[in-house]
Amino acid sequence: MTRRTALVLSVPAAIAASAIMITNSNAFKAATPTKAATSFLATLDQAQVKVAQYEFDADERFNFHFVPKDRNGLAFRAMNAAQQAAALELMSSCLSQLGMDRVRSIRDTELVLRSMEKAPAEYRNPDKYYITVFGTPSKDKRWAWRFEGHHVTLNWTMEGDKVVGSTPQFFGSNPARIPEGQNMAGFRLLPKEEDNARALVKSLSAEQAAKAIISDKAPADILTGANREAMRQGEAGIAFDALTSEQQKALKDLVGIHAAAQSDKISRARLASINKDGWKTVVFAWMGGMEPGQGHYYRIQGKSFLVEYDCTQNNNNHIHAAWRDFGTDFGGKAASADVLGDHLLSGHGIPDQQSR
């Protein structure tokens, strides 16, 4: 059963169908990214290749977003069953099972939004997700690929089968908790990202909280947005060394949760990079309320990485979570100091944007 067929079913049936596709992707785990990308391109006809493939140095490689709009690349809705299977194989070469399941759930949530909003099928469409390949997959040259659609953008830059960049990474969920009366009622896409962070900030002493909580108002969105260049967000917050041993473990676990959607090899490499820099360089900052249902934002920033999370839109039931690497975003695009972030935190305003 293809995803296109699943769209005419009820929401639970569509979810079950897509779950079968993701579960079957376990059989693809042996494929390397280079082999999987080559196989995917080989399933396409000439017209599809022109849509799916760009030069490695194309400006399009840095053009990413997480709102519901058309993308450049080949959409799942434009693929047949064999091509969709090959696309899933490529995804499975860089994502963990958790990551694959998360992508499936994000796509399935489009059906929930379609029902809640009474939106056109074209607007809220689980097949409106795109694969784009940059350059020619090769064992001795740089190439890259992207999976993107509403509430997900995943980017990998490769040297052969070596991942030299696995960001920008973005996952979102609207609604964060699916309300009663809807299919999948009660489902939460990113529960640990929310609950573990809240437990950490609530564990802080008054003295620690005075450092960690940098504003009683959360911004309307992650501060980096869809900026092509990863930006440092100032140094406000509580340093890792100012936490107790239990709190330090909780912060490490929280970083691991954000990394866990990537393949085990990529996730371990990220954590190894942080270990190399030293956890003493890591700072945790919180904005907004601390109780469930209250708008909130947090970030975890180290020497080489930035994790941002917010839940403020749609009555504080809409999550965005991003990971950016300062040195290896898009495989090595240089980062710059964040003038905007410091400006916002100095009290000159909070961005008011809706990503839907």
Residue pairs with C-beta under 8 A, 6 or more apart in sequence:
1 17
1 20
1 21
2 80
2 81
2 84
3 17
3 18
3 21
3 76
3 77
3 84
3 107
3 126
3 127
4 77
4 127
5 17
6 13
6 14
6 17
6 18
6 126
7 14
7 111
7 121
7 125
7 126
7 127
9 17
10 183
11 108
11 111
11 112
11 115
11 183
11 184
12 183
12 184
14 108
14 111
14 126
15 108
15 111
15 183
15 184
18 104
18 107
18 108
18 126
19 104
21 84
21 85
21 88
21 104
22 88
22 100
22 101
22 103
22 104
24 88
25 88
25 89
25 91
25 92
25 100
26 92
26 97
28 36
28 88
28 89
28 92
28 93
29 92
29 93
31 39
31 89
31 90
31 92
31 93
32 93
32 161
33 90
33 93
33 94
33 137
33 145
33 156
33 158
33 161
33 163
34 137
34 138
34 139
34 143
34 158
34 160
34 161
35 93
35 137
36 86
36 89
36 90
36 92
36 93
37 90
37 133
37 137
37 143
37 145
38 137
39 86
39 89
39 90
40 83
40 86
40 87
40 89
40 90
40 131
40 133
41 49
41 52
41 53
41 133
41 137
43 82
43 83
43 86
44 52
44 74
44 83
48 74
48 78
48 79
48 83
51 72
51 73
51 74
51 78
52 73
52 74
52 131
52 132
52 133
53 132
53 133
53 134
54 60
54 61
54 72
54 132
54 133
54 134
54 135
55 134
55 135
56 134
56 135
56 141
56 142
56 143
56 144
58 134
60 72
60 132
60 134
61 134
61 144
61 146
61 330
62 228
62 330
62 333
63 72
63 228
64 146
64 148
64 153
64 155
64 168
64 170
64 226
64 228
65 148
65 153
65 226
66 148
66 150
66 151
66 152
66 153
66 170
66 172
66 226
66 320
66 355
67 150
67 355
67 356
68 123
68 124
68 128
68 149
68 150
68 356
69 150
70 128
71 130
71 132
71 148
71 149
72 130
72 132
73 130
73 131
73 132
73 146
73 148
74 130
74 131
74 132
75 127
75 128
75 129
75 130
76 84
76 87
76 126
76 127
76 128
76 129
76 130
76 131
77 125
77 127
77 128
79 87
87 131
88 100
90 131
90 145
91 99
91 100
91 103
91 147
92 100
93 263
94 154
94 156
94 163
94 166
94 262
94 263
94 266
95 103
95 154
95 261
95 262
95 263
96 260
96 261
96 262
96 263
96 264
96 267
98 260
98 261
99 260
99 261
99 262
99 263
102 152
102 171
102 189
102 261
103 129
103 147
103 152
103 154
105 187
105 189
106 149
106 150
106 151
106 152
106 171
106 172
106 173
106 189
107 126
107 127
107 129
107 149
108 126
108 184
109 151
109 173
109 174
109 175
109 178
109 184
109 189
110 124
110 125
110 126
110 128
110 150
111 124
111 126
111 183
112 175
112 178
112 182
112 183
112 184
113 119
113 124
113 174
114 121
114 123
114 124
115 182
115 183
116 175
116 179
116 182
117 124
122 128
128 149
128 150
129 147
129 148
129 149
129 150
129 152
130 146
130 147
130 148
130 149
131 145
131 146
131 147
132 145
132 146
132 148
133 143
133 144
133 145
134 143
134 144
134 145
134 146
135 141
135 142
135 143
135 144
136 143
137 143
137 158
138 160
139 160
139 161
140 160
141 159
141 160
142 157
142 158
142 159
142 164
142 331
143 157
143 158
144 155
144 156
144 157
144 158
144 165
144 330
144 331
145 155
145 156
145 158
146 153
146 154
146 155
146 156
147 153
147 154
148 154
150 172
150 356
151 170
151 171
151 172
151 173
151 174
152 170
152 171
152 172
153 168
153 169
153 170
154 169
154 170
155 165
155 166
155 167
155 168
155 169
155 330
156 163
156 165
156 166
157 163
157 164
157 165
157 166
157 328
157 330
157 331
157 332
158 164
163 265
163 266
163 269
164 328
164 331
164 332
165 325
165 328
165 329
165 330
165 331
165 332
166 262
166 266
166 270
166 325
166 328
167 230
167 323
167 324
167 325
167 328
167 329
167 330
168 230
168 322
168 323
168 324
168 329
168 330
169 261
169 262
169 322
169 323
169 324
170 320
170 321
170 322
170 323
171 189
171 190
171 261
171 321
171 322
172 318
172 319
172 320
172 321
172 355
173 188
173 189
173 190
173 318
173 319
174 313
174 314
174 317
174 318
174 319
174 356
175 314
175 317
175 318
176 188
176 189
176 190
176 194
176 311
176 317
176 318
176 319
177 186
177 187
177 188
177 317
178 184
178 185
178 186
178 187
178 188
179 185
179 317
180 186
188 194
189 319
190 319
190 321
192 257
193 254
193 257
193 258
193 309
193 319
193 321
194 309
194 311
194 319
196 250
196 253
196 254
196 257
197 254
197 286
197 298
197 309
198 290
198 292
198 296
199 250
200 247
200 250
200 251
200 254
200 284
201 209
201 212
201 213
201 284
201 286
201 290
201 298
202 290
203 246
203 247
203 250
204 212
204 238
204 247
208 238
208 242
208 243
208 247
211 237
211 238
211 239
211 242
212 237
212 238
212 284
212 285
212 286
213 285
213 286
213 287
214 236
214 237
214 285
214 286
214 287
214 345
215 287
215 288
215 345
216 287
216 288
216 289
217 287
217 288
217 295
217 350
218 287
218 288
218 289
218 295
218 296
218 297
218 310
218 311
218 312
219 287
219 297
219 310
219 312
219 344
219 350
219 351
220 310
220 312
220 313
220 350
220 351
220 352
220 353
220 354
221 310
221 312
221 313
221 320
221 351
221 353
221 354
221 355
222 297
222 308
222 309
222 310
222 320
222 321
222 322
223 231
223 233
223 299
223 308
223 338
223 340
223 341
223 344
223 351
224 230
224 231
224 233
224 306
224 308
224 322
224 324
225 351
225 353
228 330
228 333
229 329
229 333
229 334
229 335
229 336
230 306
230 324
230 325
230 326
230 329
230 333
230 335
231 306
231 335
231 336
231 337
231 338
231 340
231 341
232 301
232 306
232 326
232 335
232 337
232 338
232 341
233 285
233 299
233 301
233 306
233 308
233 338
233 341
233 342
233 345
234 338
234 341
234 342
234 345
235 283
235 301
236 283
236 285
236 345
237 283
237 284
237 285
237 286
237 299
237 301
238 283
238 284
238 285
239 280
239 282
239 283
240 248
240 251
240 279
240 280
240 281
240 282
240 283
240 284
241 280
243 251
243 284
248 279
251 282
251 284
251 300
252 279
254 300
255 271
255 274
255 282
255 300
255 307
256 267
256 271
258 300
258 307
258 321
258 323
259 266
259 267
259 270
259 271
259 323
260 267
262 270
270 305
273 304
273 305
274 282
274 302
274 304
274 305
277 302
277 303
277 304
278 303
279 302
281 302
281 303
282 300
282 301
282 302
283 300
283 301
283 302
284 298
284 299
284 300
285 298
285 299
285 301
286 296
286 297
286 298
287 296
287 297
287 298
288 294
288 295
288 296
288 297
288 312
289 295
289 296
290 296
293 316
293 317
294 316
295 310
295 311
295 312
295 316
296 310
296 311
296 312
296 316
297 308
297 309
297 310
297 311
297 312
298 308
298 309
299 306
299 307
299 308
299 309
300 306
300 307
301 307
303 326
304 325
304 326
304 327
304 328
305 323
305 324
305 325
305 326
306 322
306 323
306 324
306 325
306 326
307 321
307 322
307 323
308 320
308 321
308 322
308 324
309 319
309 320
309 321
309 322
310 319
310 320
311 317
311 318
311 319
311 320
312 318
313 354
313 355
318 355
320 355
326 335
327 335
329 335
343 349
344 350
344 351
